[in-house]
Amino acid sequence: MHEHDNDSSPATPVPEKVPPVVLISGISGSGKSVALNALEDAGYFCVDNLPPELLHDFIRLERKFPTRRLAIAADVRTASSLPKLLPVIDALRREGTPVLPIFLDSRTETLVRRFSETRRRHPLSAEDDDNGQSRSALGEAIEREREMLSLLREISTVIDTSDLRPTQLRSWVRQLVGAAQSSLTLVFESFAFKHGVPRDADLVFDLRVLPNPHYVRELRALNGRDAGVIDFLRAQPEVAEMLAQIEGFLARWLPAYEQDQRSYLTVAIGCTGGQHRSVYSAEQLAARFRDRIPTLIRHREIEAREAAAAHT
């Protein structure tokens, strides 16, 4: 005897490898429209500012097109509905619909500058001056927004856009959605401490104690991907020891991060200028883990300079 559902129109079965629904959110001014445009250019069907109450039914409707790649943006403009977003994500995952939440963040001073330059009003800003909003009111609105979105940030893959050009952000978003979704993806990101620790970092390692190629005149203009710098750092016992210890730490704890059902683990590798030691080490560590786990590499400072040069 078979039991039948009373619903005369059952939901369309989800294919085994249904593309994940990409959910773009984050702090206002952090680049949501840039990210959404990047996904649209990559062939995604994109919906901006869909109220969370409609998310579940909309995705059920979209299952009629099982191979369509879908990206949805949600932000503080639907502030009253945001508490409903996390239960909807949980419900979708229980039903077998993979969801990839991406949260865009930036430093407060960067956001204040962006709003001031564009003269746009923050969605939560209530106080006006001749320019539309005072800096103090803007800062308060940003911090209030951080509190409202804190739980969503915790379950999301975070991208710090503070120092990213639009071309970099588009590239990083495409990398994230293109990575394998079956397991944890490991992201190695080199950076310069003088420009701040990336807000998207899950783990941070400080390489400033290692010998610095910057003080070798013929290596100063090169970076950690160039042969001269590679040879210099390979010859330093401290560098090999540091890399072995970082590799051992990651190998020990990666299974725990996977059990935590994370999609991405961002390992930030920093040195003074983000050019030599951190770049070399990120490349070396990525090579050691590439055969074990899906791996991505980012070089924040180098990519920023390359993007600036291409822009000019």
C-alpha positions in Angstrom: 0.0 0.0 0.0 1.3 3.4 -1.0 0.7 6.6 0.9 -0.2 9.7 -1.2 0.2 13.3 -0.3 -3.0 15.2 -0.2 -1.4 17.9 -2.3 -2.5 17.3 -5.9 0.4 19.2 -7.3 3.6 18.0 -5.7 6.8 20.0 -6.0 9.1 19.2 -8.9 11.9 16.9 -7.7 15.2 18.6 -7.2 18.0 17.3 -9.5 21.0 15.7 -7.8 23.3 18.5 -8.9 20.9 21.5 -8.8 22.9 24.8 -9.0 23.0 26.6 -5.7 20.8 29.6 -5.2 23.2 32.5 -4.7 22.0 35.0 -2.0 23.8 38.3 -2.2 23.5 40.5 0.9 25.6 42.8 3.0 26.2 46.3 4.3 24.7 49.1 2.1 27.4 50.6 -0.1 29.6 47.5 -0.1 29.0 46.6 -3.8 25.9 44.5 -4.0 24.9 45.9 -7.4 28.4 45.2 -8.8 28.2 41.6 -7.5 24.7 41.1 -8.9 25.7 42.6 -12.3 28.7 40.2 -12.4 26.4 37.2 -11.9 24.0 38.5 -14.5 26.8 38.7 -17.0 27.8 35.2 -16.0 24.4 33.9 -17.0 22.5 34.0 -13.7 18.8 35.0 -13.5 19.1 37.8 -11.0 16.4 39.3 -8.7 17.1 42.4 -6.6 15.6 43.1 -3.2 13.2 40.2 -3.1 11.2 40.3 0.2 12.2 37.2 2.3 8.5 36.3 2.6 8.5 35.6 -1.1 11.8 33.8 -1.3 10.6 30.2 -0.6 7.7 30.3 -3.0 9.7 32.0 -5.7 12.4 29.3 -5.6 9.8 26.6 -5.6 8.4 28.2 -8.8 11.9 28.4 -10.3 12.4 24.6 -9.9 10.4 24.3 -13.1 13.6 25.4 -14.7 16.0 23.0 -12.8 19.2 24.1 -14.7 18.6 27.8 -14.4 21.2 29.5 -12.2 19.6 31.9 -9.8 20.9 34.9 -7.8 18.8 36.9 -5.3 19.8 40.1 -3.5 18.4 41.0 -0.1 19.3 44.0 2.0 18.2 46.3 4.7 15.5 47.9 2.5 13.4 45.0 3.7 14.5 45.5 7.3 11.2 44.3 8.9 11.5 41.0 7.0 15.1 40.2 7.6 14.5 38.0 10.7 12.5 35.7 8.5 15.4 35.2 6.1 17.5 32.7 8.1 14.6 30.2 8.7 13.8 30.4 5.0 17.4 29.4 4.1 17.3 26.5 6.6 14.0 25.3 5.2 15.3 25.4 1.6 18.4 23.4 2.6 16.3 20.8 4.3 14.3 20.4 1.1 17.5 19.8 -0.8 17.9 23.2 -2.4 21.5 24.4 -1.9 21.9 28.0 -0.9 25.2 30.0 -1.1 24.9 33.2 1.0 27.5 35.8 0.1 27.8 38.8 2.4 29.6 42.0 1.3 31.2 44.1 4.0 33.4 47.2 4.2 35.1 49.3 6.8 32.8 52.0 8.2 35.1 54.8 7.1 35.1 53.4 3.5 31.3 53.3 3.5 31.0 56.9 4.8 33.4 58.1 2.1 31.4 56.2 -0.6 28.1 57.6 0.5 29.5 61.1 0.8 31.0 60.9 -2.7 27.9 59.7 -4.4 25.5 61.7 -2.1 23.3 58.7 -1.8 21.1 58.3 1.3 21.7 55.3 3.5 18.5 53.3 3.8 18.5 53.7 7.6 19.6 57.3 7.8 17.1 59.6 9.4 19.0 62.9 9.9 19.5 65.4 7.1 22.0 68.2 6.5 22.5 70.3 3.3 24.0 67.2 1.6 21.2 64.9 2.6 22.6 63.3 5.7 25.1 64.2 8.4 28.3 62.1 8.8 27.3 61.3 12.4 23.9 60.1 11.3 25.4 58.1 8.5 27.9 56.4 10.8 25.1 55.5 13.3 23.0 54.1 10.4 25.8 51.9 9.3 26.5 50.5 12.8 22.7 49.9 13.2 22.7 48.0 9.9 25.7 45.9 11.1 23.7 44.8 14.2 20.6 44.0 12.1 22.6 41.8 9.6 25.0 40.2 12.1 23.3 36.8 12.2 23.1 36.7 8.4 26.8 37.6 8.2 27.6 34.6 10.5 26.2 32.0 8.1 27.6 33.7 4.9 30.8 33.7 3.0 32.1 37.2 3.6 33.9 39.4 1.0 35.6 42.5 2.3 35.2 45.1 -0.4 37.0 48.0 1.4 40.0 48.0 -0.9 38.6 46.2 -3.9 38.0 47.8 -7.3 34.8 46.8 -9.1 36.8 44.5 -11.4 38.3 42.7 -8.5 34.9 42.2 -6.8 33.3 40.9 -10.0 36.2 38.4 -10.3 36.0 37.2 -6.7 32.3 36.7 -6.9 32.6 34.7 -10.0 35.3 32.6 -8.4 33.1 31.8 -5.4 30.1 30.7 -7.3 32.2 28.7 -9.7 34.0 26.7 -7.0 32.8 23.2 -6.2 29.9 23.1 -3.8 30.3 19.5 -2.6 32.7 20.4 0.2 34.6 23.1 1.9 36.6 25.5 -0.4 39.8 26.8 1.0 40.7 30.4 0.1 44.3 31.7 0.6 44.4 35.6 0.6 47.6 37.5 0.8 47.5 41.1 2.2 49.4 44.0 3.6 49.1 44.7 7.3 49.7 48.4 6.6 46.4 48.4 4.7 44.5 46.5 7.4 43.4 42.9 8.0 40.7 41.6 5.6 37.3 41.6 7.2 36.5 38.4 5.4 39.3 36.4 7.0 38.5 33.4 9.1 42.1 32.7 10.1 45.0 35.2 10.0 48.7 34.4 10.0 51.4 37.1 10.4 54.5 36.6 8.4 56.2 39.9 9.3 58.8 38.0 11.5 60.3 36.3 8.4 63.2 37.6 6.3 62.0 40.3 4.0 63.0 40.4 0.3 62.1 44.1 0.2 65.6 44.8 1.7 67.3 43.1 -1.2 67.6 45.8 -3.9 67.2 43.6 -6.9 64.1 41.9 -5.4 62.3 45.0 -4.2 60.2 45.6 -7.4 59.4 41.9 -7.8 56.6 39.9 -6.0 56.3 36.4 -4.4 55.4 34.8 -7.7 58.7 35.8 -9.3 61.7 33.4 -9.5 64.1 35.6 -7.6 61.8 36.1 -4.7 60.9 32.4 -4.7 64.6 31.4 -4.6 65.3 33.8 -1.8 62.5 32.7 0.4 63.1 29.0 -0.2 66.6 29.4 1.1 65.3 30.7 4.5 64.8 27.9 7.1 62.3 30.1 9.0 60.1 30.4 6.0 60.0 26.6 5.5 59.3 26.1 9.2 56.4 28.7 9.2 54.8 27.1 6.2 55.0 23.6 7.7 53.4 24.8 10.9 50.6 26.6 9.1 50.0 23.5 6.9 49.9 21.3 9.9 47.4 23.5 11.7 45.1 23.6 8.7 45.4 19.9 8.1 44.5 19.2 11.7 41.4 21.5 11.8 40.0 21.4 8.3 37.8 18.3 9.1 36.2 20.3 12.0 35.5 23.2 9.7 33.9 20.9 7.2 31.8 19.3 9.9 30.7 22.9 10.7 29.1 22.9 7.2 31.0 25.9 6.0 31.2 26.6 2.3 34.5 28.5 2.4 37.3 29.0 4.8 39.4 32.2 4.1 43.0 32.0 5.4 44.6 35.5 5.3 48.4 35.5 5.0 49.9 38.9 5.8 53.2 40.7 5.6 54.2 44.3 5.7 53.5 45.2 2.0 51.5 42.3 0.8 54.0 41.8 -2.1 56.7 39.2 -1.2 56.4 36.9 1.8 52.6 36.7 1.9 52.2 36.2 -1.8 54.9 33.5 -1.9 53.4 31.7 1.1 49.8 31.9 -0.2 50.9 30.3 -3.4 52.9 27.6 -1.7 50.1 26.7 0.7 47.6 26.6 -2.0 49.8 24.2 -4.0 50.1 21.9 -0.9 46.3 21.7 -0.4 45.1 21.8 -4.0 45.0 18.0 -4.3 43.1 17.6 -1.1 40.4 20.2 -1.3 39.0 22.9 -3.7 41.3 25.9 -3.4 41.3 29.5 -4.5 44.1 32.2 -4.3 43.6 35.9 -3.9 46.4 38.5 -3.8 44.6 41.6 -2.5 47.4 44.2 -2.9 48.8 42.9 -6.2 45.4 42.5 -7.8 44.5 46.1 -6.7 47.6 47.5 -8.4 47.0 45.4 -11.5 43.4 46.6 -11.6 44.5 50.2 -11.2 47.1 49.9 -13.9 44.5 48.4 -16.3 42.1 51.2 -15.4 44.6 53.9 -16.4 
